[in-house]
Amino acid sequence: MKTSVSKKLKVGIVGTGGIGRGLAKLLVKREDMVLSGIVTRRKGRIDDLGVSQDFLTTDPERVFAASDLIVVSTGDPIYSTEVIAKAFEYKLPVVTMDADTQVVTGSWLSKRGVITEANGDQPGCLAALNKEVIQMGFDPLVYGNIKGFLNQTPSLEDMLFWAQKQGYSLSSVTSFTDGTKLQIEQALVANGLGLEIVQQGLVGYETSDFEKGAFALGEIAEKENKVISDYIISRESPPGVFITAKHQEDLAAELKTYKMGNGPFYLLYKPMHLCFFEIPNTILNFINQGEILLDNGASPTVSVGAIAKKALSAGSVIDKGIGGMEVRGEALKINENPEHVPIGLLSKVQLKRNIEPGELITFDDINIPDSLALTAWKSILAEKGAKKESVQR
C-alpha cells in the first residue's frame, strides 16, 4: 500500500455502472478526496455520467498513475481480475464492490496486493454488522440476506421490461431476479467470515414473518452444528441484512428489557444497504486504519457454480454467465464439486455436449478461453489440493 498520500486522497474508479457513477458524484463534492479518473470500456460519451467527461479514459494505467487508491466495480470477474492485478503493479490498494470477482479470484488477488470489499452491498454490510454483534458478546448462527422475490427462470421479455423500468442493465436485473447475485454475495460472506453452507443453492427460507424466518434458519444452523451463510425470501420483510444469534443465558432478562425478545435466538439487522454511499467510509478505514473489512479468505470453501436454466445444445456459446439467460448461479462446496465452472468464468465459452435443464456445468463440458482469472482459479484449486485434471480446457 502506498505510504505517502496527498492531503486529498486521490481515488480512481474502474467501472461506469450505477456504483461507479454514483461514487464519482460523491467524490467530486468531498473535501478530503478527489476523483483522479474513471476507467471505462464504453466508447464515446456517457451522457448520464454525472461528472465531467474529462474524467473518463479507456486506459487503466493513466488512472493508476494519478491515484492513491482504486475502487473497482464492474461485475465482470475476467476484466476486474486483470485490472486489479495491474493496479497492484502500481502498489495501489484496491477497494471492491464486486462480489462477482471476489468469489472467483479474490483469494488469489489478496496474496498479491492489499484488497478489501467495501461496506454498502450485502456482504460488506454483514461484515460490518458482524463486528458490532461480536463486540456485544453475541454468538452468531446465521448471516442472512433478505430476498423479496425470486424467479430462477425469468423470461427475456420480463427482464427487458424491468431493466427499462428500474434503470438497471439487463444482466443486473436478471442476476438479481434468478438469484445468482444473492448466491454470489452469500458465498463471499461464507468465505470471508469462515462460515459454512447447509446445502447447494442454500436453504432460502420463505416466510411472511421476518423474525420467524431468521429464527427458523437459526434452528437449522443449530441442528447442523454450523454457523451458516443463507437467506430468507420475504416480500414483507425490510431490505438489508441480518444476523441470527444467541447470547449467554444470564443476560436474557437484560436483553428482554431492551426489546430483544425472550431468546434463545436474537435478531440483529441493518435495514438498509446503501451501496456506493458507504464506500467513502470504507476507503478512510482502509487507508487510515488498514482495515480489511472483508475478502474471500485465504482458502475459500464455497464457490458459485453454473446451473443450466434450459436445454443447451453442443456447439452453442454462452456469452455471459452472470445475468445471462442460459445459466444461473448456485452456491456450492468446492471440495464436493472441484470440477464445477465458477459462473463468473463463463464468458464466450462453447459447450462440448448437450446440457439438460438443472445440470451443473463442469470444465469437461466446455471450451474456455485462457484468461488471468482462469489461471487464478486453477491456482486456488491447486493450493486446495483439488485434482488438476478436473480443470481442463
C-alpha positions as a Markdown table, in Angstrom:
| # | Residue | x | y | z |
|---|---|---|---|---|
| 1 | Met | 0.0 | 0.0 | 0.0 |
| 2 | Lys | 1.3 | 3.5 | -0.8 |
| 3 | Thr | 2.5 | 5.2 | 2.4 |
| 4 | Ser | 2.6 | 8.8 | 1.1 |
| 5 | Val | -0.7 | 10.2 | 0.1 |
| 6 | Ser | -1.7 | 13.8 | -0.7 |
| 7 | Lys | -3.7 | 15.8 | 1.7 |
| 8 | Lys | -6.7 | 15.0 | -0.5 |
| 9 | Leu | -6.8 | 11.3 | -1.2 |
| 10 | Lys | -6.8 | 10.6 | -5.0 |
| 11 | Val | -9.3 | 8.0 | -5.8 |
| 12 | Gly | -9.6 | 6.3 | -9.2 |
| 13 | Ile | -12.7 | 4.3 | -10.2 |
| 14 | Val | -12.9 | 1.3 | -12.5 |
| 15 | Gly | -16.4 | 0.8 | -13.9 |
| 16 | Thr | -19.2 | 3.1 | -15.1 |
| 17 | Gly | -22.2 | 1.2 | -13.9 |
| 18 | Gly | -24.5 | 2.6 | -11.2 |
| 19 | Ile | -21.9 | 2.1 | -8.4 |
| 20 | Gly | -19.1 | 3.9 | -10.3 |
| 21 | Arg | -21.3 | 6.8 | -11.5 |
| 22 | Gly | -22.8 | 7.3 | -8.0 |
| 23 | Leu | -19.4 | 7.2 | -6.3 |
| 24 | Ala | -18.0 | 9.7 | -8.8 |
| 25 | Lys | -20.7 | 12.2 | -8.0 |
| 26 | Leu | -20.0 | 11.8 | -4.3 |
| 27 | Leu | -16.2 | 12.2 | -4.6 |
| 28 | Val | -16.3 | 15.4 | -6.6 |
| 29 | Lys | -18.2 | 17.1 | -3.7 |
| 30 | Arg | -15.9 | 15.8 | -0.9 |
| 31 | Glu | -13.2 | 17.9 | 0.7 |
| 32 | Asp | -10.9 | 15.0 | 1.8 |
| 33 | Met | -10.9 | 13.1 | -1.5 |
| 34 | Val | -10.6 | 13.9 | -5.2 |
| 35 | Leu | -11.6 | 11.9 | -8.2 |
| 36 | Ser | -8.5 | 11.1 | -10.2 |
| 37 | Gly | -10.2 | 9.4 | -13.1 |
| 38 | Ile | -12.7 | 6.8 | -14.3 |
| 39 | Val | -11.7 | 3.7 | -16.3 |
| 40 | Thr | -14.4 | 2.6 | -18.7 |
| 41 | Arg | -14.7 | 0.1 | -21.6 |
| 42 | Arg | -17.5 | 2.1 | -23.2 |
| 43 | Lys | -16.8 | 4.1 | -26.3 |
| 44 | Gly | -17.6 | 7.8 | -26.6 |
| 45 | Arg | -19.6 | 10.0 | -24.3 |
| 46 | Ile | -21.6 | 8.7 | -21.3 |
| 47 | Asp | -24.5 | 11.1 | -21.1 |
| 48 | Asp | -25.7 | 10.0 | -17.6 |
| 49 | Leu | -22.2 | 10.0 | -16.0 |
| 50 | Gly | -23.0 | 12.9 | -13.7 |
| 51 | Val | -19.4 | 14.4 | -13.7 |
| 52 | Ser | -17.2 | 15.8 | -16.3 |
| 53 | Gln | -16.5 | 13.6 | -19.3 |
| 54 | Asp | -12.8 | 14.6 | -18.9 |
| 55 | Phe | -12.5 | 12.1 | -16.1 |
| 56 | Leu | -13.2 | 9.2 | -18.5 |
| 57 | Thr | -10.5 | 7.1 | -20.0 |
| 58 | Thr | -10.1 | 3.6 | -21.5 |
| 59 | Asp | -6.5 | 3.4 | -20.3 |
| 60 | Pro | -6.3 | 2.0 | -16.7 |
| 61 | Glu | -2.7 | 2.9 | -16.3 |
| 62 | Arg | -3.4 | 6.5 | -16.8 |
| 63 | Val | -5.7 | 6.5 | -13.8 |
| 64 | Phe | -3.4 | 4.3 | -11.8 |
| 65 | Ala | -0.5 | 6.7 | -12.2 |
| 66 | Ala | -2.7 | 9.5 | -10.9 |
| 67 | Ser | -4.2 | 7.7 | -7.9 |
| 68 | Asp | -3.6 | 6.7 | -4.3 |
| 69 | Leu | -6.3 | 4.1 | -4.3 |
| 70 | Ile | -8.6 | 2.3 | -6.8 |
| 71 | Val | -12.2 | 1.4 | -6.4 |
| 72 | Val | -13.4 | -1.5 | -8.7 |
| 73 | Ser | -17.0 | -2.3 | -9.5 |
| 74 | Thr | -17.6 | -4.0 | -12.9 |
| 75 | Gly | -19.4 | -7.2 | -12.1 |
| 76 | Asp | -17.0 | -8.9 | -14.7 |
| 77 | Pro | -14.5 | -11.2 | -12.9 |
| 78 | Ile | -12.4 | -11.7 | -16.0 |
| 79 | Tyr | -11.9 | -8.0 | -16.6 |
| 80 | Ser | -11.7 | -6.9 | -13.0 |
| 81 | Thr | -9.0 | -9.6 | -12.2 |
| 82 | Glu | -6.8 | -8.2 | -14.9 |
| 83 | Val | -7.3 | -4.6 | -13.8 |
| 84 | Ile | -6.7 | -5.3 | -10.1 |
| 85 | Ala | -3.6 | -7.3 | -10.9 |
| 86 | Lys | -2.3 | -4.3 | -12.9 |
| 87 | Ala | -3.2 | -1.9 | -10.1 |
| 88 | Phe | -1.1 | -4.0 | -7.7 |
| 89 | Glu | 1.9 | -3.4 | -10.0 |
| 90 | Tyr | 1.5 | 0.3 | -9.2 |
| 91 | Lys | 1.4 | -0.7 | -5.4 |
| 92 | Leu | -2.1 | 0.6 | -5.2 |
| 93 | Pro | -4.6 | -0.6 | -2.6 |
| 94 | Val | -7.9 | -1.7 | -4.1 |
| 95 | Val | -11.5 | -1.4 | -2.7 |
| 96 | Thr | -14.1 | -3.5 | -4.5 |
| 97 | Met | -17.8 | -3.5 | -4.6 |
| 98 | Asp | -17.6 | -6.6 | -6.8 |
| 99 | Ala | -18.6 | -9.8 | -5.0 |
| 100 | Asp | -18.7 | -11.4 | -8.5 |
| 101 | Thr | -14.9 | -11.1 | -8.8 |
| 102 | Gln | -14.1 | -11.7 | -5.1 |
| 103 | Val | -15.6 | -15.2 | -5.1 |
| 104 | Val | -13.7 | -16.2 | -8.2 |
| 105 | Thr | -10.3 | -14.7 | -7.9 |
| 106 | Gly | -10.3 | -12.7 | -4.6 |
| 107 | Ser | -8.3 | -15.2 | -2.7 |
| 108 | Trp | -5.6 | -15.3 | -5.4 |
| 109 | Leu | -5.6 | -11.5 | -5.6 |
| 110 | Ser | -5.4 | -11.0 | -1.8 |
| 111 | Lys | -2.0 | -12.8 | -1.9 |
| 112 | Arg | -0.7 | -10.2 | -4.4 |
| 113 | Gly | -1.8 | -6.9 | -3.1 |
| 114 | Val | -4.0 | -5.2 | -0.5 |
| 115 | Ile | -7.7 | -5.6 | -1.2 |
| 116 | Thr | -11.0 | -5.3 | 0.6 |
| 117 | Glu | -14.6 | -5.5 | -0.3 |
| 118 | Ala | -16.5 | -2.3 | 0.6 |
| 119 | Asn | -19.3 | -1.7 | 3.0 |
| 120 | Gly | -22.6 | -0.9 | 1.3 |
| 121 | Asp | -23.5 | -4.0 | -0.5 |
| 122 | Gln | -24.8 | -7.0 | 1.4 |
| 123 | Pro | -21.5 | -8.8 | 2.0 |
| 124 | Gly | -19.8 | -5.7 | 3.4 |
| 125 | Cys | -22.8 | -4.8 | 5.4 |
| 126 | Leu | -22.9 | -8.2 | 7.0 |
| 127 | Ala | -19.1 | -8.0 | 7.8 |
| 128 | Ala | -19.7 | -4.6 | 9.4 |
| 129 | Leu | -22.7 | -5.8 | 11.4 |
| 130 | Asn | -20.7 | -8.9 | 12.5 |
| 131 | Lys | -18.1 | -6.6 | 14.1 |
| 132 | Glu | -20.8 | -4.9 | 16.2 |
| 133 | Val | -22.5 | -8.2 | 17.1 |
| 134 | Ile | -19.3 | -9.9 | 18.2 |
| 135 | Gln | -18.3 | -7.0 | 20.4 |
| 136 | Met | -21.7 | -7.1 | 22.2 |
| 137 | Gly | -21.0 | -10.7 | 23.1 |
| 138 | Phe | -23.5 | -12.4 | 20.8 |
| 139 | Asp | -22.7 | -15.8 | 19.2 |
| 140 | Pro | -23.9 | -15.7 | 15.6 |
| 141 | Leu | -25.5 | -18.7 | 14.0 |
| 142 | Val | -26.8 | -17.2 | 10.7 |
| 143 | Tyr | -25.5 | -14.5 | 8.5 |
| 144 | Gly | -28.5 | -13.7 | 6.3 |
| 145 | Asn | -29.5 | -11.9 | 3.2 |
| 146 | Ile | -33.1 | -10.8 | 2.5 |
| 147 | Lys | -34.6 | -11.5 | -0.8 |
| 148 | Gly | -38.0 | -10.1 | -1.7 |
| 149 | Phe | -38.6 | -12.0 | -4.9 |
| 150 | Leu | -37.0 | -14.9 | -6.8 |
| 151 | Asn | -37.7 | -16.4 | -10.2 |
| 152 | Gln | -34.9 | -18.8 | -11.2 |
| 153 | Thr | -36.0 | -18.9 | -14.9 |
| 154 | Pro | -37.3 | -15.5 | -15.8 |
| 155 | Ser | -38.2 | -14.7 | -19.4 |
| 156 | Leu | -36.2 | -12.3 | -21.6 |
| 157 | Glu | -39.3 | -10.3 | -22.2 |
| 158 | Asp | -39.9 | -9.7 | -18.4 |
| 159 | Met | -36.2 | -8.9 | -17.8 |
| 160 | Leu | -36.2 | -6.3 | -20.6 |
| 161 | Phe | -39.3 | -4.7 | -19.1 |
| 162 | Trp | -37.9 | -4.5 | -15.6 |
| 163 | Ala | -34.4 | -3.3 | -16.8 |
| 164 | Gln | -36.0 | -0.4 | -18.6 |
| 165 | Lys | -38.4 | 0.3 | -15.7 |
| 166 | Gln | -35.8 | 0.2 | -13.0 |
| 167 | Gly | -32.9 | 1.8 | -14.9 |
| 168 | Tyr | -30.6 | -1.2 | -14.5 |
| 169 | Ser | -28.7 | -3.2 | -17.1 |
| 170 | Leu | -30.4 | -6.3 | -18.4 |
| 171 | Ser | -27.7 | -8.5 | -16.9 |
| 172 | Ser | -28.0 | -6.9 | -13.5 |
| 173 | Val | -31.8 | -7.3 | -13.4 |
| 174 | Thr | -31.5 | -10.9 | -14.5 |
| 175 | Ser | -28.9 | -11.8 | -11.9 |
| 176 | Phe | -31.0 | -10.2 | -9.2 |
| 177 | Thr | -34.1 | -12.0 | -10.3 |
| 178 | Asp | -32.8 | -15.5 | -10.8 |
| 179 | Gly | -30.9 | -15.4 | -7.5 |
| 180 | Thr | -27.3 | -15.5 | -8.9 |
| 181 | Lys | -26.3 | -12.2 | -7.3 |
| 182 | Leu | -27.6 | -13.4 | -3.9 |
| 183 | Gln | -25.8 | -16.7 | -4.2 |
| 184 | Ile | -22.5 | -14.9 | -5.0 |
| 185 | Glu | -22.9 | -12.5 | -2.1 |
| 186 | Gln | -23.6 | -15.3 | 0.4 |
| 187 | Ala | -20.6 | -17.3 | -0.9 |
| 188 | Leu | -18.4 | -14.3 | -0.3 |
| 189 | Val | -19.8 | -13.9 | 3.2 |
| 190 | Ala | -19.2 | -17.6 | 3.9 |
| 191 | Asn | -15.6 | -17.5 | 2.7 |
| 192 | Gly | -14.7 | -14.1 | 4.2 |
| 193 | Leu | -16.2 | -14.8 | 7.6 |
| 194 | Gly | -15.3 | -18.5 | 7.8 |
| 195 | Leu | -18.9 | -19.8 | 7.6 |
| 196 | Glu | -20.5 | -22.9 | 6.1 |
| 197 | Ile | -23.5 | -23.5 | 3.9 |
| 198 | Val | -26.1 | -26.1 | 4.6 |
| 199 | Gln | -26.7 | -27.3 | 1.0 |
| 200 | Gln | -26.1 | -26.4 | -2.6 |
| 201 | Gly | -28.1 | -23.4 | -3.5 |
| 202 | Leu | -28.6 | -22.5 | 0.2 |
| 203 | Val | -31.9 | -23.0 | 2.1 |
| 204 | Gly | -33.7 | -19.8 | 1.3 |
| 205 | Tyr | -36.4 | -20.0 | 3.9 |
| 206 | Glu | -39.6 | -18.5 | 2.6 |
| 207 | Thr | -41.7 | -16.6 | 5.1 |
| 208 | Ser | -44.0 | -13.6 | 5.6 |
| 209 | Asp | -42.6 | -13.0 | 9.1 |
| 210 | Phe | -39.0 | -11.7 | 9.2 |
| 211 | Glu | -38.2 | -12.8 | 12.7 |
| 212 | Lys | -39.8 | -16.2 | 12.2 |
| 213 | Gly | -37.7 | -16.8 | 9.1 |
| 214 | Ala | -34.5 | -15.7 | 10.8 |
| 215 | Phe | -35.1 | -17.9 | 13.8 |
| 216 | Ala | -36.0 | -20.9 | 11.6 |
| 217 | Leu | -32.6 | -20.6 | 9.9 |
| 218 | Gly | -31.1 | -20.4 | 13.4 |
| 219 | Glu | -32.7 | -23.7 | 14.3 |
| 220 | Ile | -31.4 | -25.3 | 11.1 |
| 221 | Ala | -27.9 | -24.0 | 11.9 |
| 222 | Glu | -28.0 | -25.2 | 15.4 |
| 223 | Lys | -29.3 | -28.7 | 14.3 |
| 224 | Glu | -26.5 | -28.9 | 11.8 |
| 225 | Asn | -24.0 | -27.6 | 14.4 |
| 226 | Lys | -22.8 | -25.0 | 11.9 |
| 227 | Val | -22.6 | -21.2 | 11.6 |
| 228 | Ile | -24.1 | -20.6 | 8.2 |
| 229 | Ser | -24.5 | -18.1 | 5.4 |
| 230 | Asp | -28.0 | -18.2 | 3.9 |
| 231 | Tyr | -31.1 | -16.1 | 3.1 |
| 232 | Ile | -34.8 | -15.7 | 3.5 |
| 233 | Ile | -37.4 | -14.9 | 0.8 |
| 234 | Ser | -40.0 | -12.5 | 2.1 |
| 235 | Arg | -41.9 | -9.7 | 0.3 |
| 236 | Glu | -43.0 | -8.3 | 3.7 |
| 237 | Ser | -39.5 | -8.0 | 5.3 |
| 238 | Pro | -37.4 | -4.9 | 5.2 |
| 239 | Pro | -34.4 | -4.7 | 2.9 |
| 240 | Gly | -31.0 | -5.2 | 4.3 |
| 241 | Val | -29.1 | -7.9 | 6.1 |
| 242 | Phe | -29.4 | -9.8 | 9.4 |
| 243 | Ile | -27.6 | -12.0 | 11.9 |
| 244 | Thr | -29.4 | -14.6 | 14.0 |
| 245 | Ala | -27.5 | -15.1 | 17.2 |
| 246 | Lys | -27.6 | -16.5 | 20.7 |
| 247 | His | -26.2 | -14.9 | 23.9 |
| 248 | Gln | -25.3 | -16.1 | 27.4 |
| 249 | Glu | -28.4 | -17.2 | 29.4 |
| 250 | Asp | -27.7 | -14.9 | 32.5 |
| 251 | Leu | -28.2 | -11.9 | 30.3 |
| 252 | Ala | -31.6 | -13.0 | 28.9 |
| 253 | Ala | -33.5 | -10.7 | 31.2 |
| 254 | Glu | -31.5 | -7.7 | 30.2 |
| 255 | Leu | -31.9 | -8.4 | 26.5 |
| 256 | Lys | -35.7 | -8.7 | 27.1 |
| 257 | Thr | -35.6 | -5.3 | 28.7 |
| 258 | Tyr | -34.1 | -3.9 | 25.6 |
| 259 | Lys | -36.9 | -5.3 | 23.4 |
| 260 | Met | -34.8 | -8.2 | 22.1 |
| 261 | Gly | -37.4 | -10.9 | 23.0 |
| 262 | Asn | -37.3 | -13.9 | 25.1 |
| 263 | Gly | -34.5 | -15.7 | 23.4 |
| 264 | Pro | -32.8 | -18.1 | 22.9 |
| 265 | Phe | -32.5 | -16.6 | 19.4 |
| 266 | Tyr | -32.0 | -12.9 | 18.8 |
| 267 | Leu | -32.4 | -11.0 | 15.6 |
| 268 | Leu | -29.9 | -8.2 | 14.8 |
| 269 | Tyr | -30.3 | -6.5 | 11.4 |
| 270 | Lys | -29.4 | -3.5 | 9.4 |
| 271 | Pro | -32.5 | -2.4 | 7.5 |
| 272 | Met | -30.6 | -0.9 | 4.5 |
| 273 | His | -27.6 | -1.2 | 2.3 |
| 274 | Leu | -26.7 | 2.0 | 0.6 |
| 275 | Cys | -24.0 | 0.7 | -1.9 |
| 276 | Phe | -21.8 | 3.5 | -3.1 |
| 277 | Phe | -22.9 | 5.9 | -0.4 |
| 278 | Glu | -21.0 | 3.7 | 2.1 |
| 279 | Ile | -17.8 | 3.3 | 0.1 |
| 280 | Pro | -16.0 | 6.5 | 1.2 |
| 281 | Asn | -16.1 | 5.4 | 4.9 |
| 282 | Thr | -14.6 | 2.1 | 3.8 |
| 283 | Ile | -11.8 | 4.0 | 2.0 |
| 284 | Leu | -11.0 | 6.0 | 5.1 |
| 285 | Asn | -10.9 | 3.0 | 7.4 |
| 286 | Phe | -8.8 | 1.1 | 4.8 |
| 287 | Ile | -6.2 | 3.9 | 4.4 |
| 288 | Asn | -6.1 | 5.3 | 7.9 |
| 289 | Gln | -6.6 | 2.1 | 9.9 |
| 290 | Gly | -5.5 | -0.6 | 7.5 |
| 291 | Glu | -8.9 | -2.3 | 7.9 |
| 292 | Ile | -9.7 | -5.2 | 5.6 |
| 293 | Leu | -13.4 | -5.3 | 6.1 |
| 294 | Leu | -14.0 | -8.4 | 4.0 |
| 295 | Asp | -12.2 | -10.5 | 1.5 |
| 296 | Asn | -12.7 | -14.0 | 0.1 |
| 297 | Gly | -10.4 | -15.7 | 2.6 |
| 298 | Ala | -7.0 | -17.4 | 2.1 |
| 299 | Ser | -8.6 | -20.7 | 1.2 |
| 300 | Pro | -12.2 | -20.5 | 0.1 |
| 301 | Thr | -14.6 | -23.4 | 0.7 |
| 302 | Val | -17.6 | -22.1 | -1.2 |
| 303 | Ser | -18.0 | -21.2 | -4.9 |
| 304 | Val | -20.9 | -20.4 | -7.2 |
| 305 | Gly | -21.4 | -22.9 | -10.0 |
| 306 | Ala | -23.4 | -22.5 | -13.1 |
| 307 | Ile | -26.8 | -24.3 | -13.4 |
| 308 | Ala | -28.5 | -24.6 | -16.8 |
| 309 | Lys | -31.8 | -22.8 | -16.9 |
| 310 | Lys | -32.9 | -24.6 | -20.0 |
| 311 | Ala | -31.7 | -27.2 | -22.5 |
| 312 | Leu | -28.4 | -26.1 | -24.1 |
| 313 | Ser | -27.0 | -27.6 | -27.3 |
| 314 | Ala | -23.5 | -28.8 | -28.0 |
| 315 | Gly | -21.6 | -26.2 | -30.0 |
| 316 | Ser | -23.6 | -23.2 | -28.7 |
| 317 | Val | -21.8 | -20.4 | -27.0 |
| 318 | Ile | -22.6 | -18.9 | -23.6 |
| 319 | Asp | -21.7 | -15.3 | -24.0 |
| 320 | Lys | -22.2 | -14.3 | -20.4 |
| 321 | Gly | -22.8 | -16.4 | -17.3 |
| 322 | Ile | -23.8 | -13.9 | -14.6 |
| 323 | Gly | -27.0 | -12.2 | -15.7 |
| 324 | Gly | -27.4 | -14.4 | -18.8 |
| 325 | Met | -30.5 | -16.3 | -20.0 |
| 326 | Glu | -28.7 | -19.7 | -20.2 |
| 327 | Val | -27.5 | -20.3 | -16.7 |
| 328 | Arg | -27.9 | -19.1 | -13.1 |
| 329 | Gly | -25.6 | -19.4 | -10.1 |
| 330 | Glu | -25.8 | -21.7 | -7.1 |
| 331 | Ala | -23.5 | -21.6 | -4.1 |
| 332 | Leu | -21.8 | -25.0 | -3.6 |
| 333 | Lys | -19.0 | -26.6 | -1.6 |
| 334 | Ile | -15.7 | -26.6 | -3.6 |
| 335 | Asn | -14.5 | -29.9 | -2.2 |
| 336 | Glu | -17.7 | -31.7 | -3.3 |
| 337 | Asn | -17.6 | -30.2 | -6.8 |
| 338 | Pro | -14.0 | -29.4 | -7.7 |
| 339 | Glu | -14.8 | -29.8 | -11.4 |
| 340 | His | -17.5 | -27.1 | -11.5 |
| 341 | Val | -17.1 | -24.0 | -13.5 |
| 342 | Pro | -17.5 | -20.8 | -11.4 |
| 343 | Ile | -20.3 | -18.9 | -13.1 |
| 344 | Gly | -18.1 | -15.8 | -13.2 |
| 345 | Leu | -15.7 | -17.5 | -15.7 |
| 346 | Leu | -18.4 | -18.3 | -18.2 |
| 347 | Ser | -17.7 | -15.7 | -20.9 |
| 348 | Lys | -17.7 | -16.7 | -24.5 |
| 349 | Val | -17.4 | -20.4 | -23.7 |
| 350 | Gln | -18.5 | -23.1 | -26.2 |
| 351 | Leu | -20.4 | -26.2 | -25.0 |
| 352 | Lys | -18.9 | -29.6 | -25.9 |
| 353 | Arg | -22.1 | -31.5 | -25.2 |
| 354 | Asn | -25.8 | -31.1 | -24.7 |
| 355 | Ile | -26.7 | -29.8 | -21.3 |
| 356 | Glu | -30.1 | -30.5 | -19.6 |
| 357 | Pro | -32.0 | -28.0 | -17.5 |
| 358 | Gly | -30.8 | -28.1 | -13.9 |
| 359 | Glu | -27.4 | -29.6 | -14.7 |
| 360 | Leu | -24.2 | -28.2 | -13.1 |
| 361 | Ile | -21.7 | -27.2 | -15.8 |
| 362 | Thr | -18.2 | -28.6 | -15.4 |
| 363 | Phe | -14.9 | -27.9 | -17.1 |
| 364 | Asp | -15.2 | -31.1 | -19.1 |
| 365 | Asp | -18.4 | -29.6 | -20.7 |
| 366 | Ile | -16.8 | -26.5 | -22.2 |
| 367 | Asn | -14.1 | -25.0 | -24.3 |
| 368 | Ile | -13.0 | -21.9 | -22.3 |
| 369 | Pro | -10.7 | -19.1 | -23.4 |
| 370 | Asp | -7.5 | -18.5 | -21.4 |
| 371 | Ser | -7.6 | -15.6 | -19.0 |
| 372 | Leu | -5.8 | -14.4 | -15.9 |
| 373 | Ala | -9.0 | -15.2 | -14.0 |
| 374 | Leu | -8.9 | -18.8 | -15.2 |
| 375 | Thr | -5.2 | -19.1 | -14.2 |
| 376 | Ala | -6.1 | -17.7 | -10.8 |
| 377 | Trp | -8.9 | -20.2 | -10.3 |
| 378 | Lys | -6.6 | -23.1 | -11.3 |
| 379 | Ser | -4.1 | -21.8 | -8.8 |
| 380 | Ile | -6.7 | -21.7 | -6.0 |
| 381 | Leu | -7.8 | -25.3 | -6.7 |
| 382 | Ala | -4.2 | -26.4 | -6.8 |
| 383 | Glu | -3.5 | -24.9 | -3.4 |
| 384 | Lys | -6.5 | -26.6 | -2.1 |
| 385 | Gly | -5.2 | -29.9 | -3.4 |
| 386 | Ala | -8.0 | -30.4 | -5.9 |
| 387 | Lys | -7.4 | -32.6 | -8.9 |
| 388 | Lys | -5.6 | -30.6 | -11.6 |
| 389 | Glu | -7.1 | -32.8 | -14.3 |
| 390 | Ser | -10.6 | -31.6 | -13.4 |
| 391 | Val | -9.8 | -28.2 | -14.8 |
| 392 | Gln | -9.1 | -29.0 | -18.5 |
| 393 | Arg | -9.9 | -26.9 | -21.5 |
